[in-house]
Amino acid sequence: MNDADRNALKREAAEAAVELVEDGMIVGLGTGSTAAFAVEALARRHRQGLRFVGIPTSERTAAQAKAAGIPLSSFAEHRQIDLTIDGADEVERGTLNLIKGLGGALLREKIVANASRRLAIVVDGVKLVDRLGTHAPVPVEVVAFGLEVTQAALKVFAAEVRPRLTPAGDLFVTDGGNRILDCHFAGPMADPARLEDRIRRVVGVVESGLFIGRADPVFVADGQGVHRLDSARAHRGRPPILVVMGVSGAGKSTVAKELAARLGWSFEEGDALHPEANVAKMHGGIPLTDADRQPWLESVAAWIDGQRAKKQPGIITCSALKRAYRRIVIGDRPEVRLVYLRGSRDVMAEHLAKRSGHFMPASLLQSQIDTLEEPGPDEDPLVVDVGPPVDQVAHEVIRQLGASATLPS
Ligand SMILES: O=C(CO)[C@H](O)[C@H](O)COP(=O)(O)O
């Protein structure tokens, strides 16, 4: 994609976000080329009569906003910002966690984001990734004193830590007079929240460019249009609950845990809800009857109802092999989506052969396959093949969930 096309996408995303601004708001103004389009659009709305004041995240943005006639303010007058519109370097699908700071303004951006009721992020589609760290390094703002020592300390986490330089080859200096160390990772990050925590504990670090659980919503322009992605927090009205189903050996628990980690939703191991008598039977290699399964399925449904009562999203594993079982678990609960992990007998058997410490013996696989009634189109399942590694399976679920994973309004 050339620069002109990419700029057109950035502009589209920015203009969609600016629609969120209402009369009388205090608006945080982000930094970077995408945020600059938002500032431009805001200036236009200001000329059309919209009243708001801006709090900029950098000297650069302050200069742009001032030149465009946007009235500016500061934290001396306003402690609380209604809405901030900012760019990002990467947005993680599902969690909406971010990497920010390639534009060098991460500290002020984080202060402004923290003081904001909402942080709207505007990006082009290239920046939407399955895992943070796919393309961008994590910028870390550090004090100038002891730069080399801080750099060495950060090397514990990153494959490479490079001081940010200006085009002229000098050390880049932030608006706060600090330096930036860009942390490059060998591959995508498994646990950005933990990493953020660990980086911040390094002496000399002022702030990291990891923004965890802050973005809401994200506007992504990708050539097909502008998609609005909302975080799970924004949809407590009717948050989704996933029932991850399939025969023994499909990898229900592994996939469900991965999804829970990525989406930040509660997880329950459905097998843990079996009555003791059922566990004993399965241990003994005796297949369960419908009557055996009834109280267990009711417990699964009760967990789902608990999530619904708390108005929280969730993920539970449940083999849910028969349509009648799914009727008990799903009933008329509109929040529930089935995730059917589909695979050949060989794949399931291979998974079971690698598994230890589980009460379901491999010998029961055939009885599970015989019992299985695959969900029909009327049950609107997400169907995902389980041959590939778990992160790919989870990615595919999130991709298929699309709007539900990211919960559009
Ligand atoms: O975090 C930032 C600046 O510190 C920017 O928002 C981020 O780097 C994205 O910039 P651009 O929109 O130019 O790609």
The ligand as an SDF file (V2000), in Angstrom:
LIG
                    3D

 14 13  0  0  0  0  0  0  0  0999 V2000
    1.9780    6.7390   19.8900 O   0  0  0  0  0  0  0  0  0  0  0  0
    2.1190    7.5790   19.0500 C   0  0  0  0  0  0  0  0  0  0  0  0
    3.0120    8.7290   19.2320 C   0  0  0  0  0  0  0  0  0  0  0  0
    3.7420    8.6380   20.4130 O   0  0  0  0  0  0  0  0  0  0  0  0
    1.3730    7.5020   17.7810 C   0  0  0  0  0  0  0  0  0  0  0  0
    0.0190    7.5260   18.0740 O   0  0  0  0  0  0  0  0  0  0  0  0
    1.7400    6.2600   17.0660 C   0  0  0  0  0  0  0  0  0  0  0  0
    3.1240    6.2410   16.9090 O   0  0  0  0  0  0  0  0  0  0  0  0
    1.0550    6.1640   15.7040 C   0  0  0  0  0  0  0  0  0  0  0  0
    1.5460    7.1600   14.8620 O   0  0  0  0  0  0  0  0  0  0  0  0
    1.0870    7.2760   13.3380 P   0  0  0  0  0  0  0  0  0  0  0  0
   -0.3820    7.5860   13.3810 O   0  0  0  0  0  0  0  0  0  0  0  0
    1.9060    8.3660   12.7670 O   0  0  0  0  0  0  0  0  0  0  0  0
    1.3600    5.9550   12.6920 O   0  0  0  0  0  0  0  0  0  0  0  0
  1  2  2  0
  2  3  1  0
  2  5  1  0
  3  4  1  0
  5  6  1  0
  5  7  1  0
  7  8  1  0
  7  9  1  0
  9 10  1  0
 10 11  1  0
 11 12  2  0
 11 13  1  0
 11 14  1  0
M  END
$$$$
